[in-house]
């Protein structure tokens, strides 16, 4: 039986590019758990998660949302990206 860390390790090793979308980053608790699990694996393998620039633009747009929950989630997601800059790369 494969555990979550083994699965993540295998996925990181087998994939050249790892993409992430806005929706994934807006679920802050899960996004933070994901970062905590995958960060050491990415650093060890010298890989990064690619964030399309349109996703960054969408997060910036959500920061200005009238919906306080959405704006807060976008702010928190951007903080997590900033605080873990070594594992993220913004792609055009």
Secondary structure in CASP SS format (residue, H / E / C, confidence):
PFRMAT SS
TARGET T0000
AUTHOR 0000-0000-0000
METHOD secondary structure of the structure
MODEL  1
X C 1.00
X C 1.00
X C 1.00
X H 1.00
X H 1.00
X H 1.00
X H 1.00
X H 1.00
X H 1.00
X H 1.00
X H 1.00
X H 1.00
X H 1.00
X H 1.00
X C 1.00
X C 1.00
X C 1.00
X E 1.00
X E 1.00
X E 1.00
X C 1.00
X H 1.00
X H 1.00
X H 1.00
X H 1.00
X H 1.00
X C 1.00
X H 1.00
X H 1.00
X H 1.00
X H 1.00
X H 1.00
X H 1.00
X H 1.00
X H 1.00
X H 1.00
X H 1.00
X H 1.00
X H 1.00
X H 1.00
X H 1.00
X H 1.00
X H 1.00
X H 1.00
X H 1.00
X C 1.00
X C 1.00
X C 1.00
X E 1.00
X E 1.00
X E 1.00
X E 1.00
X H 1.00
X H 1.00
X H 1.00
X H 1.00
X H 1.00
X H 1.00
X H 1.00
X H 1.00
X H 1.00
X H 1.00
X H 1.00
X C 1.00
X C 1.00
X C 1.00
X C 1.00
X H 1.00
X H 1.00
X H 1.00
X H 1.00
X H 1.00
X H 1.00
X H 1.00
X H 1.00
X H 1.00
X H 1.00
X H 1.00
X H 1.00
X H 1.00
X H 1.00
X H 1.00
X H 1.00
X C 1.00
X H 1.00
X H 1.00
X H 1.00
X E 1.00
X E 1.00
X E 1.00
X E 1.00
X C 1.00
END
